[in-house]
Amino acid sequence: MRRTFMILGICLLAAAVVLSWLHQRTTRFDFIISQAADRNRVDFYLAKALIYEESWFRPASRGPAGELGLMQITRAAAADFAAKTGFPEDSAEQLIEPGLNVEIGCWYLKNSLEHYQDSPHPVLFALLRYNAGESRANGWLRLGLASPPTPGISAEQHYLSLVDYPKTRAYVTRILKRYRSHNFLF
């Protein structure tokens, strides 16, 4: 009996350590995210869900196509940000800096949300644009507008069913689920 309690205590302690580590990992950039989201009029939880999916809160994260940092910023997005805001274009190493990275990512997300503000689902299409690019997101929007949704399914499900890239569809679905639940631990 004593051995059972000792094993149970060790398991509970290990679980507490893991949960504490996960909580710290998912909240350590909240101030930076909050500031950039406020400046760009983007929902904090949407930005945070996007960061979770893009980098799992790892600031030095690098993607296969050269994306960098928490929000996986591309050089093209950084150049667009610099050209439109007058901010000096930075080196790749500076783009990994969390404050700048999140600022550019929130700025790009804001532009995407504004671009699709008149669409049936602005958040969905902004996320599609963030992942697959504007031309593909526009194509899925046109396709969705041209084909009426099946009775009984939501507009969101209708548009997601038209996304012919399974990875993009899964990416957007995971972000929307996390955004709605505000669950960043798992």
JOCORUR-V664103 format. One record per backbone hydrogen bond with DSSP energy under -1.0 kcal/mol. CO is the residue of the C=O (numbers start at 0). NH is the residue of the N-H. E is the energy in kcal/mol with one decimal. If there is no record, write none. Layout:
co->{CO	CO}
nh->{NH	NH}
e->{E	E}
This chain:
co->{0	1	2	3	4	5	6	7	8	9	10	11	12	13	14	15	16	17	18	19	20	21	23	26	28	29	30	31	32	33	34	35	36	37	42	43	44	45	46	47	48	49	50	50	51	57	60	62	66	67	68	72	73	74	75	76	77	78	79	80	81	90	93	96	97	98	99	100	101	102	103	104	105	106	107	108	109	110	111	113	115	120	121	122	123	124	125	126	127	128	132	133	134	135	136	137	138	139	140	141	142	149	153	154	155	156	159	164	165	166	167	168	169	170	171	172	173	174	175	176	177}
nh->{4	5	6	7	8	9	10	11	12	13	14	15	16	17	18	19	20	21	22	23	24	25	27	29	32	33	34	35	36	37	38	39	41	40	46	47	48	49	50	51	52	53	54	55	55	60	68	65	62	72	71	67	77	78	79	80	81	82	83	84	85	94	96	100	101	102	103	104	105	106	107	108	109	110	111	112	113	114	115	116	118	124	125	126	127	128	129	130	131	132	136	137	138	139	140	141	142	143	144	145	146	152	157	158	159	160	162	168	169	170	171	172	173	174	175	176	177	178	179	180	181}
e->{-2.1	-2.1	-2.5	-2.6	-2.6	-2.3	-2.4	-2.5	-2.4	-2.6	-2.5	-2.3	-2.3	-2.4	-2.7	-2.3	-2.4	-2.7	-2.6	-2.5	-2.5	-2.2	-1.4	-1.8	-2.8	-3.0	-2.5	-2.4	-2.8	-2.5	-2.5	-1.8	-2.7	-1.1	-2.3	-2.5	-2.2	-2.2	-2.3	-2.5	-2.0	-2.8	-2.8	-1.1	-1.1	-1.6	-2.2	-1.6	-2.7	-2.7	-1.2	-1.9	-2.2	-2.6	-2.3	-2.5	-2.5	-2.5	-2.3	-2.0	-1.7	-1.4	-1.0	-2.7	-2.7	-1.9	-2.5	-2.5	-2.8	-2.2	-2.6	-2.4	-2.7	-2.2	-2.1	-2.7	-2.6	-2.4	-1.7	-1.3	-1.8	-2.2	-2.4	-2.3	-2.2	-2.4	-2.2	-1.9	-3.3	-1.5	-2.1	-2.9	-1.9	-2.4	-2.0	-2.7	-2.5	-2.3	-2.5	-1.8	-1.2	-1.9	-2.4	-2.6	-2.6	-2.1	-1.1	-2.6	-2.6	-2.4	-2.6	-2.2	-2.5	-2.1	-2.7	-2.2	-2.4	-3.1	-2.3	-1.8	-2.2}
